[in-house]
Amino acid sequence: MSTRLGQRRVVPIMAVLTTFICIIDGAITTVALPSIARQFDLTPAALTGVVVIYPVCLGMVIPASAWLVERYGGRRTLLLSLTAFTVASGLCGAAPNLTALVAARALQGLAAGLLMPTSQVLMFRTFSQAEQVRLSRLMVVPQQIAPAIAPLLGGLLVTDLSWRWVFYVNVPFGAAAVLFGALFLAEHRDHTAGRLDLPGLLLCAVGTAALMYGVCTGPDLGWARPQVLGSLVAGGVLLAIAVRHQLRTPEPILRLRLFRDRLFRDTNLISLVGYVPMMGAMFLGPIFIQEARGGSALESGSTTFTEAFGVLLTMQVVGALYHRIGPRLIIGTGLLGVAGVMLLFATADAQTGLWTFRGYMFLLGLAMGAVFIPTTIASFSTVDRADVAHAATLNTVVRQTGSALAPAVVTSVLVLGATGSERVHPPMASYQLSYFVLAAVALAAGLFAFTMPDGPARSSVTPRPQAVGRRQRQQVG
């Protein structure tokens, strides 16, 4: 078996492990926050640092991921960041106080900021666009299973063992991934890194961190608080300066010139806006079940679980239709479906049955499955091979921004005009208004999706006769 054939098996396994670990960690940690507060005799509000430090550090390091992959290679970057993430998980579990826990979470965020874009680069350097579409039917499985089982797993670990096991659970998975990669993953490097754009990196890192802090803390502290406003303004100014610098630098840390390509620009704009209603609904659902309906954490986890089945089902259809009808119709229809499901959620109240809510979550998954993978694959259709690492970095920045905006939008609408106890326990009308707002955002993104050009995306996944013959010879050999 050739090295390339071997890597066509090894790279997807590494991507699956990386994705699974990152998503599990992101979805499971919130379950442990009340127990952590009790352990250290703190109020839940005092744990803001544990929650906010992760996306802040994540945003700081993502801009450097493309340069690091080109400078040190995909294998070394992925294994070192996986090792750091695994060690940081163990340190989080063993933290003797809040300060140590926040520091370990910071290291986790820095490592996680490299994991997703690096694994994405390895996938796009190993497989063609057509192969990516077919492979997405399998790759979507861990992406959906992880967030579905995380609340259930977290609840079991916190209840039966300790909150520390919410972090310890990452260690065996991370160690297994590092060992497997060290043994079988080959180096992937097809482009030499240029000079490090240190001013651009510092501007992007500090600006993104400031903006993420403001977005994450604004709903809880209040958007008018000086530290929130100051953080948002400082982040916006620094990022504006960073953009100006990137466009004038021969070898920028972020190749913003890639946004000159309409397909790349449109798909990323769709991801940025479309992630708000999709991730917003995933954030709002558990709150609605527990707060508005008075359900338990177990009821919440088992209710949102059905979304994963919807995504898995749709992805099997999307993989077969992508090269026939193109991503434009698939993505646009999916986002309109998300808008429709948001309107169904807006009709829910305290008397809505759990199985009805589960049905809505399943429908949401059906619609979301038409958006996730097609936008990613289409965005790389017109990207040169030498720009793949930078395109993956920009993709990650955009999606992380959309994911951070989602809970900020939802929480802001929930407390809109609320005072006193209503800020802690919003009335039913606030939940329904939140779903209406998410529906409007999804509708806008869906209508825009129908305007994007998808000719290059369709042609990039049409198997050429030479490629078919080459694969057949590989199979015979």
Secondary structure by P-SEA (a helix, b strand, c coil): ccaaaaaaaaaaaaaaaaaaaaaaaaaccccaaaaaaaaaccccccaaaaaaaaaaaaaacccaaaaaaaaccaaaaaaaaaaaaaaaaaaaaacccaaaaaaaaaaaaaaaaacaaaaaaaaaacccaaaaaaacccccccccccccaaaaaaaaaaaccccccccccaaaaaaaaaaaaaccccccccccccccaaaaaaaaaaaaaaaaaaaaaccccccccaaaaaaaaaaaaaaaaaaaaaaacccccccccccccaaaaaaaaaaaaaaaaaaaaaaaaaaaacccccccaaaaaaaacaaaaaaaaaaaaaaaccccccaaaaaaaaaaaaaaaaaaaaaccccccaaaaaaaaaaaaaaaaacaaaaaaaaaccccccaaaaaaaaaaaaaaaaaaaaaaaaaaaaaccccccccccccaaaaaaaaaaaaaaaaaaaaaaaacccaaaaaaacccaaaaaaaaaaaac
